[in-house]
Amino acid sequence: MTFPYLLCAGAVAAAALAAYIGHLMSPSMRARRARRRRWAQLAALRNAIAGRLRMDPDSWERFWDEHELDDVLRGGA
């Protein structure tokens, strides 16, 4: 008596799982995961730079002077 119900419940669970996996593989979800991954990479880079500046606060000024960024911002090169 319970076998048909178990069979039906298993089929429903398999269909729900297949739909969920299809949803995860959809272009919108893949784009969302890629966007999250890019933001995570940018956040990691920002944190690495912040940590480097915390250890050596003058490094930004040295970088600025070495690459002559003042002149670039003023319009000269």
Jmol script that loads the backbone (N, CA, C; Angstrom):
load data "model"
ATOM      1  N   MET A   1       0.826  -1.202   0.000  1.00  0.00           N
ATOM      2  CA  MET A   1       0.000   0.000   0.000  1.00  0.00           C
ATOM      3  C   MET A   1       0.866   1.260   0.000  1.00  0.00           C
ATOM      4  N   THR A   2       1.938   1.263   0.767  1.00  0.00           N
ATOM      5  CA  THR A   2       2.740   2.481   0.842  1.00  0.00           C
ATOM      6  C   THR A   2       3.742   2.588  -0.298  1.00  0.00           C
ATOM      7  N   PHE A   3       3.974   1.479  -1.009  1.00  0.00           N
ATOM      8  CA  PHE A   3       4.972   1.524  -2.077  1.00  0.00           C
ATOM      9  C   PHE A   3       4.649   2.565  -3.152  1.00  0.00           C
ATOM     10  N   PRO A   4       3.408   2.640  -3.648  1.00  0.00           N
ATOM     11  CA  PRO A   4       3.124   3.667  -4.671  1.00  0.00           C
ATOM     12  C   PRO A   4       3.359   5.088  -4.152  1.00  0.00           C
ATOM     13  N   TYR A   5       3.033   5.299  -2.885  1.00  0.00           N
ATOM     14  CA  TYR A   5       3.247   6.637  -2.326  1.00  0.00           C
ATOM     15  C   TYR A   5       4.737   6.954  -2.226  1.00  0.00           C
ATOM     16  N   LEU A   6       5.527   5.962  -1.791  1.00  0.00           N
ATOM     17  CA  LEU A   6       6.978   6.158  -1.715  1.00  0.00           C
ATOM     18  C   LEU A   6       7.571   6.391  -3.103  1.00  0.00           C
ATOM     19  N   LEU A   7       7.069   5.635  -4.075  1.00  0.00           N
ATOM     20  CA  LEU A   7       7.532   5.799  -5.447  1.00  0.00           C
ATOM     21  C   LEU A   7       7.193   7.196  -5.963  1.00  0.00           C
ATOM     22  N   CYS A   8       5.995   7.642  -5.678  1.00  0.00           N
ATOM     23  CA  CYS A   8       5.569   8.981  -6.102  1.00  0.00           C
ATOM     24  C   CYS A   8       6.389  10.059  -5.388  1.00  0.00           C
ATOM     25  N   ALA A   9       6.624   9.887  -4.098  1.00  0.00           N
ATOM     26  CA  ALA A   9       7.407  10.862  -3.331  1.00  0.00           C
ATOM     27  C   ALA A   9       8.838  10.917  -3.854  1.00  0.00           C
ATOM     28  N   GLY A  10       9.401   9.771  -4.193  1.00  0.00           N
ATOM     29  CA  GLY A  10      10.745   9.740  -4.759  1.00  0.00           C
ATOM     30  C   GLY A  10      10.808  10.442  -6.102  1.00  0.00           C
ATOM     31  N   ALA A  11       9.788  10.235  -6.932  1.00  0.00           N
ATOM     32  CA  ALA A  11       9.744  10.884  -8.245  1.00  0.00           C
ATOM     33  C   ALA A  11       9.616  12.401  -8.086  1.00  0.00           C
ATOM     34  N   VAL A  12       8.793  12.834  -7.141  1.00  0.00           N
ATOM     35  CA  VAL A  12       8.623  14.271  -6.897  1.00  0.00           C
ATOM     36  C   VAL A  12       9.936  14.878  -6.394  1.00  0.00           C
ATOM     37  N   ALA A  13      10.605  14.168  -5.485  1.00  0.00           N
ATOM     38  CA  ALA A  13      11.875  14.668  -4.958  1.00  0.00           C
ATOM     39  C   ALA A  13      12.925  14.746  -6.058  1.00  0.00           C
ATOM     40  N   ALA A  14      12.971  13.743  -6.923  1.00  0.00           N
ATOM     41  CA  ALA A  14      13.927  13.752  -8.033  1.00  0.00           C
ATOM     42  C   ALA A  14      13.626  14.901  -8.993  1.00  0.00           C
ATOM     43  N   ALA A  15      12.354  15.145  -9.270  1.00  0.00           N
ATOM     44  CA  ALA A  15      11.981  16.243 -10.165  1.00  0.00           C
ATOM     45  C   ALA A  15      12.340  17.590  -9.543  1.00  0.00           C
ATOM     46  N   ALA A  16      12.110  17.727  -8.235  1.00  0.00           N
ATOM     47  CA  ALA A  16      12.448  18.985  -7.564  1.00  0.00           C
ATOM     48  C   ALA A  16      13.958  19.210  -7.579  1.00  0.00           C
ATOM     49  N   LEU A  17      14.718  18.148  -7.345  1.00  0.00           N
ATOM     50  CA  LEU A  17      16.175  18.261  -7.372  1.00  0.00           C
ATOM     51  C   LEU A  17      16.667  18.620  -8.769  1.00  0.00           C
ATOM     52  N   ALA A  18      16.094  18.013  -9.780  1.00  0.00           N
ATOM     53  CA  ALA A  18      16.484  18.324 -11.159  1.00  0.00           C
ATOM     54  C   ALA A  18      16.148  19.781 -11.503  1.00  0.00           C
ATOM     55  N   ALA A  19      15.002  20.244 -11.046  1.00  0.00           N
ATOM     56  CA  ALA A  19      14.625  21.640 -11.308  1.00  0.00           C
ATOM     57  C   ALA A  19      15.568  22.597 -10.601  1.00  0.00           C
ATOM     58  N   TYR A  20      15.967  22.259  -9.370  1.00  0.00           N
ATOM     59  CA  TYR A  20      16.876  23.120  -8.625  1.00  0.00           C
ATOM     60  C   TYR A  20      18.258  23.157  -9.285  1.00  0.00           C
ATOM     61  N   ILE A  21      18.741  22.012  -9.728  1.00  0.00           N
ATOM     62  CA  ILE A  21      20.040  21.982 -10.411  1.00  0.00           C
ATOM     63  C   ILE A  21      19.956  22.762 -11.719  1.00  0.00           C
ATOM     64  N   GLY A  22      18.857  22.628 -12.420  1.00  0.00           N
ATOM     65  CA  GLY A  22      18.673  23.413 -13.642  1.00  0.00           C
ATOM     66  C   GLY A  22      18.646  24.896 -13.360  1.00  0.00           C
ATOM     67  N   HIS A  23      18.037  25.273 -12.247  1.00  0.00           N
ATOM     68  CA  HIS A  23      18.000  26.680 -11.850  1.00  0.00           C
ATOM     69  C   HIS A  23      19.413  27.180 -11.548  1.00  0.00           C
ATOM     70  N   LEU A  24      20.224  26.360 -10.872  1.00  0.00           N
ATOM     71  CA  LEU A  24      21.597  26.769 -10.560  1.00  0.00           C
ATOM     72  C   LEU A  24      22.454  26.906 -11.819  1.00  0.00           C
ATOM     73  N   MET A  25      22.128  26.149 -12.845  1.00  0.00           N
ATOM     74  CA  MET A  25      22.895  26.200 -14.087  1.00  0.00           C
ATOM     75  C   MET A  25      22.326  27.214 -15.081  1.00  0.00           C
ATOM     76  N   SER A  26      21.273  27.904 -14.711  1.00  0.00           N
ATOM     77  CA  SER A  26      20.672  28.867 -15.628  1.00  0.00           C
ATOM     78  C   SER A  26      21.627  30.051 -15.843  1.00  0.00           C
ATOM     79  N   PRO A  27      21.530  30.719 -16.982  1.00  0.00           N
ATOM     80  CA  PRO A  27      22.436  31.840 -17.266  1.00  0.00           C
ATOM     81  C   PRO A  27      22.385  32.948 -16.219  1.00  0.00           C
ATOM     82  N   SER A  28      21.195  33.213 -15.671  1.00  0.00           N
ATOM     83  CA  SER A  28      21.098  34.292 -14.680  1.00  0.00           C
ATOM     84  C   SER A  28      21.838  33.934 -13.399  1.00  0.00           C
ATOM     85  N   MET A  29      21.720  32.681 -12.953  1.00  0.00           N
ATOM     86  CA  MET A  29      22.423  32.276 -11.731  1.00  0.00           C
ATOM     87  C   MET A  29      23.921  32.194 -11.963  1.00  0.00           C
ATOM     88  N   ARG A  30      24.323  31.745 -13.156  1.00  0.00           N
ATOM     89  CA  ARG A  30      25.762  31.693 -13.453  1.00  0.00           C
ATOM     90  C   ARG A  30      26.336  33.098 -13.494  1.00  0.00           C
ATOM     91  N   ALA A  31      25.592  34.043 -14.066  1.00  0.00           N
ATOM     92  CA  ALA A  31      26.056  35.434 -14.100  1.00  0.00           C
ATOM     93  C   ALA A  31      26.132  36.008 -12.690  1.00  0.00           C
ATOM     94  N   ARG A  32      25.148  35.678 -11.850  1.00  0.00           N
ATOM     95  CA  ARG A  32      25.159  36.173 -10.473  1.00  0.00           C
ATOM     96  C   ARG A  32      26.360  35.632  -9.703  1.00  0.00           C
ATOM     97  N   ARG A  33      26.653  34.324  -9.892  1.00  0.00           N
ATOM     98  CA  ARG A  33      27.825  33.746  -9.214  1.00  0.00           C
ATOM     99  C   ARG A  33      29.116  34.371  -9.721  1.00  0.00           C
ATOM    100  N   ALA A  34      29.204  34.634 -11.031  1.00  0.00           N
ATOM    101  CA  ALA A  34      30.403  35.266 -11.583  1.00  0.00           C
ATOM    102  C   ALA A  34      30.565  36.682 -11.027  1.00  0.00           C
ATOM    103  N   ARG A  35      29.449  37.402 -10.904  1.00  0.00           N
ATOM    104  CA  ARG A  35      29.501  38.762 -10.356  1.00  0.00           C
ATOM    105  C   ARG A  35      29.955  38.725  -8.894  1.00  0.00           C
ATOM    106  N   ARG A  36      29.428  37.787  -8.117  1.00  0.00           N
ATOM    107  CA  ARG A  36      29.856  37.654  -6.715  1.00  0.00           C
ATOM    108  C   ARG A  36      31.338  37.308  -6.632  1.00  0.00           C
ATOM    109  N   ARG A  37      31.794  36.427  -7.541  1.00  0.00           N
ATOM    110  CA  ARG A  37      33.205  36.040  -7.538  1.00  0.00           C
ATOM    111  C   ARG A  37      34.101  37.237  -7.864  1.00  0.00           C
ATOM    112  N   ARG A  38      33.699  38.053  -8.843  1.00  0.00           N
ATOM    113  CA  ARG A  38      34.484  39.252  -9.179  1.00  0.00           C
ATOM    114  C   ARG A  38      34.535  40.224  -8.009  1.00  0.00           C
ATOM    115  N   TRP A  39      33.379  40.441  -7.346  1.00  0.00           N
ATOM    116  CA  TRP A  39      33.368  41.337  -6.194  1.00  0.00           C
ATOM    117  C   TRP A  39      34.220  40.797  -5.062  1.00  0.00           C
ATOM    118  N   ALA A  40      34.218  39.476  -4.880  1.00  0.00           N
ATOM    119  CA  ALA A  40      35.053  38.871  -3.833  1.00  0.00           C
ATOM    120  C   ALA A  40      36.533  39.049  -4.156  1.00  0.00           C
ATOM    121  N   GLN A  41      36.892  38.924  -5.432  1.00  0.00           N
ATOM    122  CA  GLN A  41      38.291  39.125  -5.822  1.00  0.00           C
ATOM    123  C   GLN A  41      38.701  40.574  -5.603  1.00  0.00           C
ATOM    124  N   LEU A  42      37.812  41.511  -5.945  1.00  0.00           N
ATOM    125  CA  LEU A  42      38.124  42.924  -5.725  1.00  0.00           C
ATOM    126  C   LEU A  42      38.249  43.234  -4.237  1.00  0.00           C
ATOM    127  N   ALA A  43      37.389  42.635  -3.435  1.00  0.00           N
ATOM    128  CA  ALA A  43      37.459  42.858  -1.985  1.00  0.00           C
ATOM    129  C   ALA A  43      38.757  42.291  -1.415  1.00  0.00           C
ATOM    130  N   ALA A  44      39.183  41.122  -1.908  1.00  0.00           N
ATOM    131  CA  ALA A  44      40.437  40.541  -1.441  1.00  0.00           C
ATOM    132  C   ALA A  44      41.617  41.428  -1.826  1.00  0.00           C
ATOM    133  N   LEU A  45      41.585  41.973  -3.041  1.00  0.00           N
ATOM    134  CA  LEU A  45      42.655  42.870  -3.467  1.00  0.00           C
ATOM    135  C   LEU A  45      42.655  44.141  -2.626  1.00  0.00           C
ATOM    136  N   ARG A  46      41.466  44.685  -2.386  1.00  0.00           N
ATOM    137  CA  ARG A  46      41.372  45.889  -1.556  1.00  0.00           C
ATOM    138  C   ARG A  46      41.914  45.627  -0.149  1.00  0.00           C
ATOM    139  N   ASN A  47      41.582  44.476   0.412  1.00  0.00           N
ATOM    140  CA  ASN A  47      42.073  44.149   1.750  1.00  0.00           C
ATOM    141  C   ASN A  47      43.585  43.943   1.762  1.00  0.00           C
ATOM    142  N   ALA A  48      44.118  43.349   0.698  1.00  0.00           N
ATOM    143  CA  ALA A  48      45.570  43.161   0.617  1.00  0.00           C
ATOM    144  C   ALA A  48      46.283  44.506   0.544  1.00  0.00           C
ATOM    145  N   ILE A  49      45.732  45.418  -0.257  1.00  0.00           N
ATOM    146  CA  ILE A  49      46.342  46.747  -0.377  1.00  0.00           C
ATOM    147  C   ILE A  49      46.221  47.496   0.941  1.00  0.00           C
ATOM    148  N   ALA A  50      45.068  47.390   1.592  1.00  0.00           N
ATOM    149  CA  ALA A  50      44.884  48.061   2.887  1.00  0.00           C
ATOM    150  C   ALA A  50      45.873  47.519   3.918  1.00  0.00           C
ATOM    151  N   GLY A  51      46.085  46.206   3.911  1.00  0.00           N
ATOM    152  CA  GLY A  51      47.042  45.621   4.837  1.00  0.00           C
ATOM    153  C   GLY A  51      48.462  46.082   4.563  1.00  0.00           C
ATOM    154  N   ARG A  52      48.802  46.189   3.280  1.00  0.00           N
ATOM    155  CA  ARG A  52      50.144  46.654   2.918  1.00  0.00           C
ATOM    156  C   ARG A  52      50.334  48.111   3.331  1.00  0.00           C
ATOM    157  N   LEU A  53      49.304  48.920   3.134  1.00  0.00           N
ATOM    158  CA  LEU A  53      49.396  50.327   3.545  1.00  0.00           C
ATOM    159  C   LEU A  53      49.444  50.467   5.062  1.00  0.00           C
ATOM    160  N   ARG A  54      48.765  49.562   5.772  1.00  0.00           N
ATOM    161  CA  ARG A  54      48.800  49.605   7.229  1.00  0.00           C
ATOM    162  C   ARG A  54      50.210  49.304   7.733  1.00  0.00           C
ATOM    163  N   MET A  55      50.904  48.368   7.042  1.00  0.00           N
ATOM    164  CA  MET A  55      52.266  48.027   7.461  1.00  0.00           C
ATOM    165  C   MET A  55      53.266  49.120   7.068  1.00  0.00           C
ATOM    166  N   ASP A  56      53.037  49.747   5.904  1.00  0.00           N
ATOM    167  CA  ASP A  56      53.978  50.753   5.404  1.00  0.00           C
ATOM    168  C   ASP A  56      53.178  51.929   4.839  1.00  0.00           C
ATOM    169  N   PRO A  57      52.782  52.887   5.681  1.00  0.00           N
ATOM    170  CA  PRO A  57      51.904  53.978   5.225  1.00  0.00           C
ATOM    171  C   PRO A  57      52.543  54.865   4.151  1.00  0.00           C
ATOM    172  N   ASP A  58      53.859  54.915   4.071  1.00  0.00           N
ATOM    173  CA  ASP A  58      54.507  55.786   3.083  1.00  0.00           C
ATOM    174  C   ASP A  58      54.610  55.142   1.713  1.00  0.00           C
ATOM    175  N   SER A  59      54.215  53.891   1.583  1.00  0.00           N
ATOM    176  CA  SER A  59      54.380  53.212   0.294  1.00  0.00           C
ATOM    177  C   SER A  59      53.534  53.882  -0.797  1.00  0.00           C
ATOM    178  N   TRP A  60      52.353  54.400  -0.445  1.00  0.00           N
ATOM    179  CA  TRP A  60      51.508  55.051  -1.453  1.00  0.00           C
ATOM    180  C   TRP A  60      52.198  56.300  -1.990  1.00  0.00           C
ATOM    181  N   GLU A  61      52.809  57.080  -1.109  1.00  0.00           N
ATOM    182  CA  GLU A  61      53.490  58.288  -1.579  1.00  0.00           C
ATOM    183  C   GLU A  61      54.680  57.935  -2.465  1.00  0.00           C
ATOM    184  N   ARG A  62      55.412  56.881  -2.114  1.00  0.00           N
ATOM    185  CA  ARG A  62      56.529  56.452  -2.960  1.00  0.00           C
ATOM    186  C   ARG A  62      56.025  55.989  -4.317  1.00  0.00           C
ATOM    187  N   PHE A  63      54.927  55.224  -4.340  1.00  0.00           N
ATOM    188  CA  PHE A  63      54.344  54.764  -5.596  1.00  0.00           C
ATOM    189  C   PHE A  63      53.897  55.961  -6.439  1.00  0.00           C
ATOM    190  N   TRP A  64      53.274  56.940  -5.785  1.00  0.00           N
ATOM    191  CA  TRP A  64      52.784  58.127  -6.455  1.00  0.00           C
ATOM    192  C   TRP A  64      53.940  58.886  -7.110  1.00  0.00           C
ATOM    193  N   ASP A  65      55.048  59.029  -6.356  1.00  0.00           N
ATOM    194  CA  ASP A  65      56.205  59.770  -6.882  1.00  0.00           C
ATOM    195  C   ASP A  65      56.922  58.997  -7.982  1.00  0.00           C
ATOM    196  N   GLU A  66      57.092  57.682  -7.807  1.00  0.00           N
ATOM    197  CA  GLU A  66      57.819  56.891  -8.788  1.00  0.00           C
ATOM    198  C   GLU A  66      57.132  56.903 -10.141  1.00  0.00           C
ATOM    199  N   HIS A  67      55.820  56.874 -10.136  1.00  0.00           N
ATOM    200  CA  HIS A  67      55.077  56.809 -11.394  1.00  0.00           C
ATOM    201  C   HIS A  67      54.614  58.183 -11.867  1.00  0.00           C
ATOM    202  N   GLU A  68      55.027  59.214 -11.168  1.00  0.00           N
ATOM    203  CA  GLU A  68      54.742  60.602 -11.556  1.00  0.00           C
ATOM    204  C   GLU A  68      53.253  60.819 -11.809  1.00  0.00           C
ATOM    205  N   LEU A  69      52.431  60.339 -10.905  1.00  0.00           N
ATOM    206  CA  LEU A  69      50.981  60.432 -11.092  1.00  0.00           C
ATOM    207  C   LEU A  69      50.475  61.860 -10.911  1.00  0.00           C
ATOM    208  N   ASP A  70      51.225  62.684 -10.177  1.00  0.00           N
ATOM    209  CA  ASP A  70      50.819  64.092 -10.054  1.00  0.00           C
ATOM    210  C   ASP A  70      50.758  64.753 -11.427  1.00  0.00           C
ATOM    211  N   ASP A  71      51.804  64.504 -12.236  1.00  0.00           N
ATOM    212  CA  ASP A  71      51.838  65.100 -13.572  1.00  0.00           C
ATOM    213  C   ASP A  71      50.714  64.579 -14.453  1.00  0.00           C
ATOM    214  N   VAL A  72      50.398  63.310 -14.318  1.00  0.00           N
ATOM    215  CA  VAL A  72      49.316  62.730 -15.125  1.00  0.00           C
ATOM    216  C   VAL A  72      47.989  63.393 -14.777  1.00  0.00           C
ATOM    217  N   LEU A  73      47.750  63.615 -13.489  1.00  0.00           N
ATOM    218  CA  LEU A  73      46.477  64.212 -13.095  1.00  0.00           C
ATOM    219  C   LEU A  73      46.393  65.688 -13.497  1.00  0.00           C
ATOM    220  N   ARG A  74      47.511  66.332 -13.576  1.00  0.00           N
ATOM    221  CA  ARG A  74      47.508  67.747 -13.977  1.00  0.00           C
ATOM    222  C   ARG A  74      47.370  67.917 -15.485  1.00  0.00           C
ATOM    223  N   GLY A  75      47.475  66.843 -16.242  1.00  0.00           N
ATOM    224  CA  GLY A  75      47.299  66.944 -17.693  1.00  0.00           C
ATOM    225  C   GLY A  75      48.603  66.775 -18.444  1.00  0.00           C
ATOM    226  N   GLY A  76      49.718  66.869 -17.800  1.00  0.00           N
ATOM    227  CA  GLY A  76      51.004  66.637 -18.458  1.00  0.00           C
ATOM    228  C   GLY A  76      51.388  65.191 -18.320  1.00  0.00           C
ATOM    229  N   ALA A  77      52.396  64.776 -19.088  1.00  0.00           N
ATOM    230  CA  ALA A  77      52.833  63.382 -18.956  1.00  0.00           C
ATOM    231  C   ALA A  77      54.343  63.285 -19.036  1.00  0.00           C
TER     232      ALA A  77
END
end "model"
wireframe off; spacefill off
backbone 0.3
color backbone group
